[in-house]
Amino acid sequence: MGHIIVVECKVMRVFIFDTNGNVLNKFTCSKYLEFPNGVCCNDKQEIFISDNRAHCIKVFSYDGQFVRTIGSEGITNYPIGVVQNSQGDVLIADNHNNFNLTIFTQGNKTRKEKISLMTFFLLIRWSIN
């Protein structure tokens, strides 16, 4: 799509830019977020925001509507990043009690793995390419 998504963590605002830097949309999501620290999007115009203090991923539409929550405390503790791979799986990294990667498949099944930080960044790079 060629969009750039930016989340301002102090004011809980999301900006959607085109590749030329023009603002396509912006919305406030402070009602739903506690401490956003990572963002990605998919081809269904959904925005995934990792919320460190809420222990989950909050999903919004491009027009700012809250859609759903992925994960919870005990499953995705203190998430620090989120990506979606080409199969549509949502990968969530957390740094609580070692470094963990939780994968939510299209069928909403979860799998948790302990991985290194370097492995996670390689997965992010792989999912972008």
Buried (B, 14 or more C-beta within 10 A) or exposed (E): EEBBBEBEBEEBBBBBBEEEEEEEEEBEBEEBBBBBBBBBBEEEEBBBBBBBEBBBBBBBEBEBEEEEBBBEEEBBBBBBBBBBBEEEBBBBBBBBEEBBBBBBEEEEEBEEEEBEEEBBEEBBEEBEE
